[in-house]
Amino acid sequence: MKLRRIRPEDVRHLDRQPVSRERLEAAAEIVEAIRSEGVAAARRYAEQFGEIREGGAMVVDRTQLVAALEGIPRADRDLLERTADRIETFARAQREALSEATIEIPGGHVGHRIAPVGRAGCYAPGGRYPLPSSVLMTAVTARVAGVKSVVVASPRPLPVTLAAAAVAGAHEVLTLGGAHAIAVLAVGIDGFEPCDLVVGPGNTWVTAAKQLVFGTVGIDMLAGPSELVILADDNADAATVAADLLAQAEHDPDALPVLVSTSEELVASVDAEIECQLETLPTRAIAEQAMVNGFAVVVPDLETAASICGRLAPEHLQVMTERPEDVASQLDCWGGLFIGDGSAEVLGDYGAGPNHTLPTGGVARYRGGLSVFDFLRVRTWMEIDNLSEAGETVEDSIALARLEGLEAHARAAELRLKERIRASSRSNV
């Protein structure tokens, strides 16, 4: 099969709405049922969707998670632990890059303090492909941030998913999925405390519910179908480019694989490789559907290619050129950037270090992927203990308050001005 060709001037900003109005309305009914009925609604949905047996438990505790870890093959346990270690190393470096601050101001000091949220809910899909890697990406990062209570939600979790939760340091697993799982994470039910923040990838039901509960809790982002843009010149290997595009395509029928290249010959060779590799791909049915969404853009030069990539602001951006570092320096909008032929996007998916929970639909224009920073609150403080030195600040506050017509504000500041005058008088006696 051939990638659709699009002219450079016809490439538009990505505006892939993560959820339809109809899905949002349907999810709203589920969220409201959880809010009003609590555990009864949660159990009803869980049984309806085959997530638990009638009367079964909806929460797996830490003891059971550890038992699951001890029950999986040693090779699988070692794999999870190595991956978790790499994610943790990167998250710790991020955490150490952010420090508390204090500066002097006239009459006192101001600054910020950093604290994690108290309880974080980490969603991990469990549908077409159970993703223990997403458990590690979200829960390990939350733990490194210092979150005291880390919970995972995943429908019908396999033993390896429970084991991943144990390795990640999660305290419990909610065995629900979809909109009802997000609602339970956000508002809580009997025996399950609500979270302060809900993160992690999911289907459109998950995304719709995250949009609905935002404000009650914090969320990371509204992620849509996965995206990969490969920027390549005639030095790229066509078989590798095709393999990387297909790796992205097999995620979801709605995934978006894109090739931006300075070489028509490369694009033609990639088309041939895609057709060849699809013949033996077990996930061909899904990948073929996604490839129909994708396209190729042939550009006159790398500068134009970089401009198009910036316009797309994709979830994943992979650079496969003769001088990838030089090209990467011209790029400024991506969820995750993969520089050079060896930096396969799939290595990022599976724990090289940076998080694989990334913005889609052009959201990379204003935020990056999930990180330790999402779980932290940077809170400012102020202490003015010498009003004599803070005179100009006080007087400006009075003036600005009256400029805005807020007289009570002005009077509150004015009391401090009077105190400054009294203090000055006492010191002159």
N, C-alpha and C positions, 0 to 999 in steps of 0.2 A: 504494500500500500504506500501511497505517496502523501507526504505532508502537504497540506494546502499552502499555496504560495500567496503571500500578502506583500504588497508594495510598501516600502518604508514609510511613505507619506500617509498610508492608510492605517498604520498601527495607532491605536488609541490607548488612552489610560485604561487600566483594568478597573472595572466597576462591577465586579461580580458580587451581587447581593448575597450574603451568606444564607438568608432564609426568605422564603416567600411570605406574603401576607397571610395566605391560607394556612401555612404551617405555623406561623406565629399565633394565629387565632386558635388553632387546635391545641397547641402547647399551653396557651393561656388557661384553657379549661382544666388541664392536668395540674398546672401549678396552683390554681385556685382551689382545686379539690384537696391538694396536700395542705394548703394553708388552713382550710376550714375543717377538714376531717382528720388531719394528722395521720396517725399510724394506720387507721382503717383504710384510708385511700392508698397509702403506700403499699400496704399488703395486697389490696385489690389489684393494683396495676402490676405488681411483681408476679402475682399468680397468673394474671391474664396473659402476660408476655412470657410465661414459662421460666422466670428467673428464680423462683423458689417453689417448692412444693407447698400444698395447702398446709398452713400452720407452721411452715419452716422458718428458720432464723434468717433475718435480713442482715445481720451484722456478724462478721468473723472477727474474733478478738485476737490480741497479740499472741496469746499462747497457741492458738490454732495456726496463725501465720508462721510461727517458728516451727511448728510440727510439719507444715507443708514444705518448708525449706529443708528440713531434715529428711523428708520423704522423696525428694527428687534426686535424679542421678547426680553423682558428684561432679561430673563434667558440666552439667547444666548449672549447678550451684557456683562452680568456679567461674563460669562465663558471666553469670549475673554479678558476682562480686567484683570481677575485673572491670566490667562496664561501669558499675556504680562508683568504683574508685576513680575512674577517669572523669566522670561527671562531677564527682565531689571535688576533685583537684581544681577543675576549672571554676566551679562555683565558689570555692574558697578564695581563689584569686580575685574574683569579682567582689566578694564581700570585703576583702582587705583593701580594695581600691577606694572604698567609701569610708570616710572617717568623720567623727564628730568634729564640730568647729565652734570656736569662741573668738569673738573679736571685741575690741573696746569701742564704745561709743561715748559721746560726752555724757558724763554722769553715771556710767555703768557699763554693762556688757550685754551682748546678744549672741545667739548661736543656734546650733541645731543639735538634736540628739537623735539617735537611730535606734529603733526597736522593731522587732518582728511582729507580725500579727499574732494573735493568740492561738487561732485554730484555722487550718487551711484544709480545704477539700480538693483532692486531686482526682480528676476524672480520667479513666483509661478505657478506651473502646474495647468491646468484647464481642463484636458482631462478626463481620466477614473475616477479619483477622484479629484475634486477640493480641494485644500489644503490651507485653511486659516491659518493653523498652520505654513506653510512655509512663508507666508506673515509676521507673527509675528516674526519668527526666524530670518529672514533676515533684515526686516525694523526696528524692535526695536533695534537690535544690531547696525545697522548703525547709528541710532539716538543717542544712548548712546555714540558712538564713537565721536559724534559731527558733523556728516555730515550735511551740511546746507540744501542740497536739496536731499531728498530721494524719489525715484519714484519706483513704482511697475509695473511690466508687467505681465498680466495674461489674457489668451484668454477667452472670454465669461464669465467674472467674475460674480459670483452669488452675491446677496446682502450681504451675510455673508462674502464674500471675500472682497468686498468694505468696509464693516464695519471693518474688520480686518485691512485693510490699514489705516482707520481713527484712530483706537485705537493705531496702531503702530507709528503714527505720519508721515505717508507718505504725500507728497504734492500733488501727482497726480498718476493716474493709466493709463497705456497704455493698451488698451484692445486688444492687439495682442498676438499671441503665436508663438512658433516654431522659425525657423531660422530668419524669417523676424523681429520678435520682438527683438531678440538679436542684429541684425544689426541696427535697429533703436536706441536701447539703446546706441550702440557703436558710431555711426556716426551722429545720429540726423536727423531730417527732419524739414521742415518749421513748426514752432510752437512748436517744441520739441527739447530742447537742448541735445547734446550728454553727456554721462556720463563719469566719470573718471574710474569707476570700475563697473563691472557687476558680480553679484553673484546669487546663487540659483540653485536648482535642476531642471531637466527637462528631456525630452525624448532625443533620439539620434539626432534629428534635432537641438534641443537647444544646446546640447553638441558639435556637429559639428560646429555650428556657433560660439560658445565661443572659440573653438580652432582657428577658422579663424580670429576672430577679436582681439585675444590676441596680444598685441603690440600696437594696436591702443588704446585699453583700457586695464586695468588690469582685471584679472578674479580670482575667488577663486580656482577652480579646475575643472578637467574634470571628472565628476562623471558618473559612469556606473550603471547597475542594482544593487539593494540593496542586502546586504549580512548580515547574522547573523551566527556566530559560537557560539554554546553553549558548554562550557567545564563543564562536570558533572561527579560526581562519583556515587556510589550506594546509596548515601543519597538523591539524587535528586528525586523529585516527577515526575513520568512519564507523568501524565496528564498535569502538568504545563509546562514541557519541550515541549511536543507536541503542546500545545496551543501557546507557544512562537514561535516555528518554523513555525506554520501555520500563525501566525500574520505577520511574515516576508514574507511568501510565497504569501500571497494575494496581496502584493504590485504590482507584475508584473510577467508575465509568465517567465521572465528571471532572477528573483530573485534567490539567492543562500542560502538555509538553510543547515547548517552543524551541526552535533553533534559529538563531540570528548569526548569519555568516557572511564573510566577504567572498565566499567561493561557491559559485553555482555547482561546480564539479563536486565539491564536498557534499552539498545538499543532495545531489543525485545519488551519490554513493551511500549516503545515510539512508535514503529511501530504500535502496536495494537491500541494505543490511537489516533494516527493520522488517522487511518482508521475510527475509531468510530466518531471522531470529524468532519471529512470531511462530514459525512452523513447529518449533519444539517447546514453546513456552506454555507451561501448565495453566497460567493465568491469561491465556490468549484472549478469551472472550471479553474479559474486562479491559485488558490493555488495548484491544482494537477499538472499543468504544471510545476510550479516552483519546486515542490517536486522532480520531475524527475531530475532536475539539481543538487539537493542536494545529500549529502552522509553522511555516518557515519563512524567513525574511532574508533576502539577499541584498546586501548593502555595498556601497562603493568603497567604504573605508571603515577603519575601526572607530573613528570619531563618531560616525553616524551610528554604528552599532552601539556604542556606549550611550548615545542619546536615546535610542529606542529602548534600551534596557532601563534607563532612568524613567522613561515614560511608563513602562510596564510595572516597575517597582515590584518584582516578583517575590514570592516566598523563598525560593532557592534560585541563586544565580551562579552559574558555573562558567569559569573562564578557561578555555582550552585554545591558547594561541601561542605563538612563538615566544613572546615576552609577556607572560601572564601578569607579572607584578606591575609592569608599566600600564597595562590595560586596566587592571584592578584599581589603580590610583585614579582613574578617570570616572569610576563608578561611585554613586552615592546613595542609591535607593535599593535596598535588598533586605530580606529577612535573614538569610544566611548566605555568605559569600564563600565560594569554593575555588581556590586559585591554583590553576595548573592541572595537567592531566592526571596526576596521582590523587588529587583531592576529590575523589568521587563523592557526590552528595549522599550516597548510601552510607558512607563511613560516618557522616554527620548524623544520619538517622540512628545509627547503632552505637553511638557513644564514644566518638573521638574526644569529646569534651563539651563543646558548646551545645546548647539545648536544641532539640529538634521541634519544639513547639513554637511555630513561627507565624508571622502575620501573612495573610493572603489578600487577594482582591485589591492590591494597591495600597493596603494599610501600611506597608513599609515606608511610605512617604512620611509618616509621622510617629511610628514606633518600631522598636526592634522586637526580637523574640522574647520568650519567657526567660527570665533570669532571676538570680537571687534578689535583685532590686525589687521585683514585683511583690515579694513577701515582706518587704521592709517599709516602715513608716519613718520618714524624715520629718521630725517635728521641731519647730522653732521655739525659742524661749527668749525672754527679755528680763533684765534686772537693772532698774535705775535706782541707785541708792544715794545719789548725790544730785539733788535737784538744782543746786547752785550752778553746777556745771552743765545742766541739761536745759538751760534757759531758752536757747534758740529752738530746740526741738519742741518744747512746750508751747512757745509763742507761735511757731509755725502750725502746730496742731490746732490751736485756737483759731487761727486765721483760716485754715483750710476748712475746718468744721463750719464756720460761719459762711464761707464762700459756697458751701454745699447746702446751707440752710438747716444744718443739724445743730440746734442750739444746745441741746442737752450734752452733746459731745463737747462743744466749746466750753460749757460750764464745768464739765468733769476735768478737762485739761486746765481750766482756769484755777480750780482749787489747788492744783499742783504748783501753779505760778505763785499763788498766795503763800503756799507753804515755803516756796523758795525764798520769797521776800522775808517771811518771818524768820526763817533759818539764818538768812543773811543779817537781819537785825540783831538776832541773839549773839551772833559771832562778833558783832561790833561793840557789844556792851562791855 
